Amino acid sequence: MMFLRRKTTQNHPEKEPLQKDEKVSELRAELGPLSGRSLKYCTDACLRRYLEARNWNVEKAKKMLEETLKWRSTYKPEEIRWHEVAHEGETGKVSRANFHDRFGRTVLIMRPGKQNTTSAEGNIRHLVYLIENSILNLAEGQESMSWLIDFTGWTLRTQVSVKTALDIINVLQSHYPERLAVAFLYNPPRIFEAFWKAIKYFLDPKTSEKVKFVYPKNKVSVELMTTFFDVDNLPSEFGGKATLKYDHEEFSRMMAEDDVKTAKFWGLDDKPHNPSNGHVGVEASPMLLASPAS
């Protein structure tokens, strides 16, 4: 009888998708009527991400999502335009790559050694803009992106403060749940470990698991990276065969074009920004181009 009882109470994995669909419907009902940008933001895929971030607890997911909707209504990330944050990207410290990972995900390349400002708000706003831009450029059915972080030239002097790093973590974890698929930290110096220990404490365990340290002499870590990236696309800064080129004006043009797409997506009446005022081109971030080695 004991054996039979255990048999009847076993889990049924085939029911999980249905149960999750029910949770999505439950969360939507709990949120109540939505309109405007909030309605556009709260797709079923969006609700699934918030539920996933809160272990499918509807009440907790609702609280988290409502806080994001409140944040978006005041911060207005979808209204940030390239010419407003271009000065933060002059050195190319963060940029969207022109290649994808093996799963077709958008890739953000970060080079903290090229930090060029001390403005906490400026750094956060610039990163939020590029995250929104990366989301805009996700392929159909994709919900997350990959990050590549190059530590060439990184020192404690170029590193953002712990407070700024924590503010960035708070924005990412609170308002962009399940958007990060993986983050590869390539060849960080030993001194970075102290900084990492200071901020890791504040990372959600699920987020922390997505952060991978890669060292050129560590075969296991390098092999893990190649399961996510084709070495022919991967820049040499990350152990690949491609060359990372910097084209200041090209990246600006691409972002200006994407700003038009962003405005159209959100139903905003944007006027094209005039590049002759010096914001685009002169102050914009170079494009990170990875060209396959010949």
Disulfide bonds with the S-S distance in Angstrom:
none
